Amino acid sequence: MDNIAMNIGHVIKVLRIQRRMTQEQIALEADMATSNVSRIEKGLRQPSQKVLQKLAKALDTKPSVLYAASEQPINDISDFLKKEENEEKNEGGIDRLLLNPDTHHVLKLFSELTPNNKALLIEQLKTLHRWQAKSDTDYLSKK
């Protein structure tokens, strides 16, 4: 196995830890077994292109970033990934550090919906918000 193949697992592990995620969370997001994530991180398994794309998506990055990081000396990978994230953030993206994990997850799922489903979800959220506001008002008036 070449050096890049061995480093890609290390890159995935470093990024997962930086994102404060468990192997189980990554596996769930990538629709794969936790044992596969573990083997990839340990360098025992080389991820296919399809698996790498799923892992990149679960880690909220691009496969190209994972490849570029895997070409770095192993001691520089963590700093490289932090620098990549900062550059992406500075390019006008949402500052993910200000979002809690649930909010980030909701935004990620929302971005993957079709335009019709986005509109439907927005209407449902408005209805839920109105219902909650009414419930809160009713509760306060009973006090």
Sequence and secondary structure as in RCSB ss.txt:
>XXXX:A:sequence
MDNIAMNIGHVIKVLRIQRRMTQEQIALEADMATSNVSRIEKGLRQPSQKVLQKLAKALDTKPSVLYAASEQPIN
DISDFLKKEENEEKNEGGIDRLLLNPDTHHVLKLFSELTPNNKALLIEQLKTLHRWQAKSDTDYLSKK
>XXXX:A:secstr
  HHHHHHHHHHHHHHHHTT  HHHHHHHHTS HHHHHHHHTTSS   HHHHHHHHHHTTS HHHHHHHHTS GG
GHHHHHHHHHHHHHHTT   GGGS HHHHHHHHHHHTS HHHHHHHHHHHHHHHHHHHHHHHHHHHH 
